[in-house]
Amino acid sequence: MTDLNNDKTTNYTVLFVDDEPNILRAIKRALFNMDITLLLADSGAKALELLNANEVHVVISDMKMPQMSGAQLLEQVATNYPDTFRVVLTGYADIESTIKAVNEGKIHRYLQKPWDNQELISVVDEGLERVKLKAENERLQKLTRLQNKKLKDVNTQLEQMVHKRTRQIKAALNKIEKHNVAMEQVLFNVISINPHINGKFAIEVSELSAKLARIARLDREEIKLVRYAGLICELGLLGLKTEDFLAPFAKLKYQQQQDYLTQTKQAALILAPAHELQGVSDIIEFQFEHYNGSGLYKKVAKEIPVGARILAIARDYWRLVTGRLSGVELSPRDAKLELKKHRNTRYDGEFLDLLLEAEDITTSKLLHRSMKASQLKAGMVLAQNLYNDSHILILPEGHVFTDATIHKLVHFEEERGKAFSIQVEPQADQDNNQKSKSTENDE
């Protein structure tokens, strides 16, 4: 159908059908001033020809005609041209059949003879308005469908873009995470390679700090920070003279003790460029703060990072056990009793109680299975950091073994002349880790 929404350009067509020439002439005069194309037909057959050749918007037909009545003609129009407005011109005698045709939906309106010209014009206007409204409705529906399709296409493109960006961001984050892990490993190895700094001590402090944080139900990120802070808690010693920290703390001169305590400032300076390690830096810097505010910076408990309060307990426990505080190695029981003397003064009582009350807390709970390199299989997960005899980190906790890494470990064992004690996670934990990684990849 021609676009009916632009009234200035649309040519509306009205077809009038009657077998009497004088009525056709009267209709032509009545509709002369209307801005329409008027077609006249003197029979139903002629009307159908005109309908086939023209786009007709309104059909007005006399009811009584030879060969084909107005009702029969409009029935065909309703079937073949359903959008055309249909009007029948009827006399009083035909009123019943006309009403029947109206009820059956074959015609929209009827006019009685003799007609009033103004009423006739009103009926034509009504028909044209109805045609216009229907055309406008179809146009809007088509426009809505097109807009909905465009919106759907845009949403699909946005979803694809979001998925693509999400994958890119995850890939970037994984790359950053791997870079950070590598940097952390390198930093610990730099400390451990110093012959005067005990890497084994740092490992023990790190593991105990992580256990206390885990028992205290700290979130995963905080546990990670505490664990790493423990691993490099003596980073600041790299800035001191060896004689200022080699002897037990109690046997150092006063100035040497002060220098030893200020090692944390050295560590903060070393870590300053690594903004992503700010949390670790804060834990290390404030590890010698006392819970009651009498430490190096005179900070009260609420100003001391939680990780620093945990690290202080784990650090001094191992300093007591190894004799690094007094020069006398204490048993685990005596070390705990010594720490208890300073509950809520040097140490946070809440975290200290976790150490005092937990059984076997100084024995790693991650040592599920110990294996030699030759017993490993690809897909197994390392449960605890693996170090060499010099306490240099070889593989980090969580590493998933491959044939290549297993081959390298076997080669290392052959070179050192003895097997590693490699701790791997139970199969259930490994399956959970693999599912977690699989879910991350799917996302």
Backbone hydrogen bonds, N-H to C=O, Kabsch-Sander energy under -0.5 kcal/mol:
donor,donor_aa,acceptor,acceptor_aa,energy
7,D,5,N,-0.9
9,T,6,N,-1.1
10,T,6,N,-1.8
12,Y,10,T,-0.8
14,V,37,T,-2.9
15,L,58,V,-3.1
16,F,14,V,-0.5
16,F,39,L,-2.9
17,V,60,I,-2.8
18,D,41,A,-2.3
23,I,20,E,-0.6
24,L,20,E,-1.6
25,R,21,P,-2.2
26,A,22,N,-1.8
27,I,23,I,-2.5
28,K,24,L,-2.1
29,R,25,R,-1.9
30,A,26,A,-2.3
31,L,27,I,-2.2
32,F,29,R,-0.9
34,M,31,L,-1.3
36,I,34,M,-2.2
37,T,12,Y,-3.2
38,L,36,I,-0.6
39,L,14,V,-3.1
39,L,37,T,-0.6
41,A,16,F,-2.3
47,A,43,S,-2.0
48,L,44,G,-2.1
49,E,45,A,-1.7
50,L,46,K,-2.1
51,L,47,A,-2.4
52,N,48,L,-2.0
53,A,49,E,-1.5
54,N,50,L,-1.6
56,V,54,N,-1.0
57,H,13,T,-2.2
58,V,13,T,-1.6
59,V,85,F,-2.9
60,I,15,L,-3.1
61,S,87,V,-2.4
62,D,17,V,-2.4
63,M,89,L,-2.7
65,M,63,M,-0.8
68,M,66,P,-3.1
70,G,63,M,-2.5
73,L,69,S,-2.4
74,L,70,G,-2.7
75,E,71,A,-1.5
76,Q,72,Q,-1.7
77,V,73,L,-2.3
78,A,74,L,-2.6
79,T,75,E,-1.5
80,N,76,Q,-3.1
81,Y,77,V,-3.1
84,T,81,Y,-2.0
85,F,57,H,-2.7
87,V,59,V,-2.9
88,V,109,R,-1.9
89,L,61,S,-3.4
90,T,88,V,-0.6
90,T,111,L,-3.1
94,D,91,G,-1.0
95,I,92,Y,-1.3
98,T,94,D,-2.1
99,I,95,I,-2.6
100,K,96,E,-2.1
101,A,97,S,-2.1
102,V,98,T,-2.3
103,N,99,I,-2.5
104,E,100,K,-1.9
105,G,102,V,-1.5
106,K,101,A,-2.2
107,I,101,A,-0.9
108,H,86,R,-2.6
109,R,86,R,-1.7
111,L,88,V,-2.6
113,K,90,T,-2.3
117,N,115,W,-0.5
120,L,116,D,-2.5
121,I,117,N,-2.7
122,S,118,Q,-2.3
123,V,119,E,-2.3
124,V,120,L,-2.3
125,D,121,I,-2.8
126,E,122,S,-2.5
127,G,123,V,-2.4
128,L,124,V,-2.8
129,E,125,D,-2.7
130,R,126,E,-2.3
131,V,127,G,-2.3
132,K,128,L,-2.7
133,L,129,E,-2.7
134,K,130,R,-2.3
135,A,131,V,-2.5
136,E,132,K,-2.9
137,N,133,L,-2.5
138,E,134,K,-2.3
139,R,135,A,-2.5
140,L,136,E,-2.7
141,Q,137,N,-2.5
142,K,138,E,-2.5
143,L,139,R,-2.7
144,T,140,L,-2.9
145,R,141,Q,-2.6
146,L,142,K,-2.5
147,Q,143,L,-2.9
148,N,144,T,-3.1
149,K,145,R,-2.3
150,K,146,L,-2.6
151,L,147,Q,-3.1
152,K,148,N,-2.7
153,D,149,K,-2.7
154,V,150,K,-3.0
155,N,151,L,-2.9
156,T,152,K,-2.6
157,Q,153,D,-2.6
158,L,154,V,-2.9
159,E,155,N,-3.0
160,Q,156,T,-2.6
161,M,157,Q,-2.6
162,V,158,L,-3.2
163,H,159,E,-2.9
164,K,160,Q,-2.5
165,R,161,M,-3.2
166,T,162,V,-3.1
167,R,163,H,-2.5
168,Q,164,K,-2.4
169,I,165,R,-3.1
170,K,166,T,-2.8
171,A,167,R,-2.6
172,A,168,Q,-2.5
173,L,169,I,-3.1
174,N,170,K,-2.9
175,K,171,A,-2.2
176,I,172,A,-2.7
177,E,173,L,-3.2
178,K,174,N,-2.7
179,H,175,K,-2.3
180,N,176,I,-3.0
181,V,177,E,-2.7
182,A,178,K,-2.5
183,M,179,H,-2.5
184,E,180,N,-2.7
185,Q,181,V,-2.6
186,V,182,A,-2.5
187,L,183,M,-2.6
188,F,184,E,-2.3
189,N,185,Q,-2.4
190,V,186,V,-2.2
191,I,187,L,-1.6
192,S,188,F,-2.9
193,I,189,N,-2.1
194,N,191,I,-1.3
197,I,194,N,-1.7
198,N,196,H,-0.5
199,G,197,I,-0.8
202,A,198,N,-1.5
203,I,199,G,-2.0
204,E,200,K,-2.3
205,V,201,F,-2.5
206,S,202,A,-2.5
207,E,203,I,-2.5
208,L,204,E,-2.4
209,S,205,V,-2.5
210,A,206,S,-2.1
211,K,207,E,-2.0
212,L,208,L,-2.4
213,A,209,S,-2.3
214,R,210,A,-2.3
215,I,211,K,-2.7
216,A,212,L,-2.2
217,R,214,R,-1.4
218,L,213,A,-2.4
223,I,219,D,-2.3
224,K,220,R,-2.1
225,L,221,E,-2.1
226,V,222,E,-2.7
227,R,223,I,-2.6
228,Y,224,K,-2.2
229,A,225,L,-2.7
230,G,226,V,-2.3
231,L,227,R,-1.5
232,I,228,Y,-1.6
233,C,230,G,-1.0
235,L,232,I,-1.9
237,L,234,E,-1.5
238,L,235,L,-1.6
239,G,236,G,-1.7
240,L,237,L,-1.7
244,D,241,K,-1.6
245,F,242,T,-1.7
246,L,242,T,-1.9
249,F,324,R,-2.4
250,A,325,L,-3.0
251,K,248,P,-1.4
252,L,249,F,-1.5
257,Q,253,K,-2.5
258,Q,254,Y,-2.2
259,D,255,Q,-2.5
260,Y,256,Q,-2.5
261,L,257,Q,-2.4
262,T,258,Q,-1.8
263,Q,260,Y,-1.2
264,T,261,L,-1.1
265,K,262,T,-1.1
266,Q,262,T,-1.2
267,A,263,Q,-2.3
268,A,264,T,-2.2
269,L,265,K,-2.0
270,I,266,Q,-2.3
271,L,267,A,-2.3
272,A,268,A,-0.9
274,A,271,L,-1.3
275,H,273,P,-1.4
277,L,274,A,-1.9
278,Q,275,H,-1.6
281,S,277,L,-2.8
282,D,278,Q,-2.4
283,I,279,G,-1.6
284,I,280,V,-2.3
285,E,281,S,-2.8
286,F,282,D,-1.9
287,Q,284,I,-1.2
289,E,286,F,-1.5
291,Y,346,R,-1.1
292,N,345,T,-2.4
293,G,290,H,-2.1
296,L,288,F,-0.5
301,A,291,Y,-0.7
303,E,300,V,-1.8
304,I,300,V,-0.7
304,I,301,A,-1.4
309,R,305,P,-1.8
310,I,306,V,-1.9
311,L,307,G,-2.7
312,A,308,A,-2.1
313,I,309,R,-1.1
314,A,310,I,-2.2
315,R,311,L,-3.1
316,D,312,A,-2.1
317,Y,313,I,-2.0
318,W,314,A,-1.8
319,R,315,R,-1.9
320,L,316,D,-2.1
321,V,317,Y,-2.3
322,T,318,W,-2.2
323,G,319,R,-0.5
323,G,320,L,-0.6
324,R,319,R,-1.6
325,L,319,R,-1.3
327,G,323,G,-1.3
330,L,320,L,-2.0
335,A,331,S,-2.8
336,K,332,P,-1.9
337,L,333,R,-2.0
338,E,334,D,-2.2
339,L,335,A,-2.0
340,K,336,K,-2.2
341,K,337,L,-1.0
341,K,338,E,-0.6
342,H,339,L,-1.6
343,R,340,K,-1.6
344,N,347,Y,-2.4
345,T,342,H,-1.8
346,R,342,H,-1.2
347,Y,342,H,-2.1
349,G,347,Y,-0.5
352,L,348,D,-2.5
353,D,349,G,-2.4
354,L,350,E,-0.7
355,L,351,F,-1.2
356,L,352,L,-2.3
357,E,353,D,-2.6
358,A,354,L,-1.7
361,I,358,A,-0.6
363,T,360,D,-1.3
364,S,362,T,-0.5
367,L,364,S,-0.5
368,H,366,L,-2.6
369,R,424,V,-0.8
371,M,422,I,-2.3
375,Q,372,K,-1.5
376,L,372,K,-0.6
376,L,373,A,-1.3
379,G,401,F,-2.8
380,M,377,K,-2.0
382,L,399,H,-2.8
383,A,423,Q,-3.0
384,Q,423,Q,-0.8
386,L,395,L,-2.8
387,Y,385,N,-0.5
388,N,392,I,-2.1
391,H,388,N,-2.2
394,I,386,L,-3.4
395,L,386,L,-1.4
398,G,382,L,-3.0
399,H,396,P,-1.7
401,F,380,M,-2.9
401,F,399,H,-0.7
406,I,402,T,-2.4
407,H,403,D,-2.1
408,K,404,A,-2.0
409,L,405,T,-2.1
410,V,406,I,-2.4
411,H,407,H,-2.0
412,F,408,K,-2.4
413,E,409,L,-2.6
414,E,410,V,-2.0
415,E,411,H,-2.0
416,R,412,F,-2.4
417,G,413,E,-1.5
418,K,413,E,-0.8
422,I,371,M,-2.8
422,I,420,F,-0.7
423,Q,421,S,-0.5
424,V,369,R,-2.0
424,V,422,I,-0.5
425,E,381,V,-2.5
430,Q,426,P,-2.1
431,D,427,Q,-2.6
432,N,428,A,-2.1
433,N,429,D,-2.3
434,Q,430,Q,-2.4
435,K,431,D,-2.4
436,S,432,N,-2.4
437,K,433,N,-2.5
438,S,434,Q,-2.5
439,T,435,K,-2.5
440,E,436,S,-2.0
441,N,437,K,-2.1
442,D,438,S,-2.2
443,E,439,T,-1.9
